Amino acid sequence: MRIALAITTYERPDALAAVLASVTRLRVAPDEILIADDGSGHATQEVVGAFSARSTVPVRLVSQPHAGFRAARLRNLAIAATSLEYIVFVDGDMLLHPEFIADHRRIARIRCYTQGVRVLVDELRTRELLMGVAPALSPFSRGIGLLRRLYLVHSPRLSLLARRFANRFIAIKSCNQGFWRADLLRVNGFDEEFIGWGPEDKELCARLEHAGIGRQTLLFGGIACHLHHEPASREKLPSLLARLESTRRERRMRAEHGLDSHF
């Protein structure tokens, strides 16, 4: 199984540089790295260029002009840009545990998508991590909520035992998810009608489940730490939630405006 790691980013070059540094420390590297940029400026291009020049893994940059929050379209561009069998999506502010790709590879199952977890890091600890003055995070680190410390426990055995049970309490979030590319093609990827911050990730997963693709959750593995940032605008959220509910009610499987527009 060949894995593409897709990293979405927008105008946060310091966080992207930290994420890419964590990629270089992975024990098992992805087979391809896709950096999906939402029209960032020159500083981000410099980070990507410097990383690409020294990476031993092929790096592919895809981008779109920035025209509001269009994460669904950006992820579709990444899906269209690779031919590898499996894609793991992370946001450009998620620091990856050294076993991150190894964990996703180990737990991947046919006719399943994988929901990972995120460990929220507070603002002070985020600044320290970006400045390089903080050690690697552990369950005992400062700047992490008490319950989230459990997510920093790494145990391959426990992760296999929890893969179904954890579905009950881990929310769907695209900042750490793994999919078979064939499954994404089957449902036509993300719905690009989702413009603005909203549940485009939950809507995709609803369509996958309507198509018979089950969910599993990667807990005690696939660990990623989410650097602090100010929340995006929720202005469009009510209408986007209504679109999600429509997908669930009608049991839609394919996005009408989705991945196929990029081939």
Number of C-alpha atoms within 10 A of each C-alpha: 9 12 24 26 23 29 25 23 23 21 17 15 21 15 25 25 21 21 24 23 14 17 22 17 14 16 13 15 20 21 17 20 25 24 25 26 27 23 17 17 13 11 13 21 16 13 16 20 14 12 16 17 10 9 14 12 13 13 19 16 18 18 18 14 11 12 10 10 17 19 26 25 24 22 27 23 24 27 25 17 16 18 14 17 14 25 26 28 23 26 23 27 27 26 28 25 23 19 19 24 24 18 23 25 19 13 20 18 15 10 16 20 25 24 27 28 27 24 21 19 23 16 14 11 19 21 16 12 19 16 11 11 10 14 9 10 19 14 16 11 15 15 15 19 14 10 9 15 18 15 21 24 16 19 12 18 10 14 21 19 13 15 18 15 13 16 17 8 8 15 14 20 18 23 22 25 23 28 25 22 20 15 20 22 17 15 23 22 29 29 22 20 16 25 18 21 19 23 20 25 19 17 26 25 26 22 25 26 19 18 17 13 18 17 19 22 29 30 30 23 28 31 27 26 21 24 24 17 12 6 7 10 11 11 11 13 16 10 13 21 17 12 17 20 14 13 19 16 9 9 14 19 21 22 20 16 15 20 26 14 13 12 7
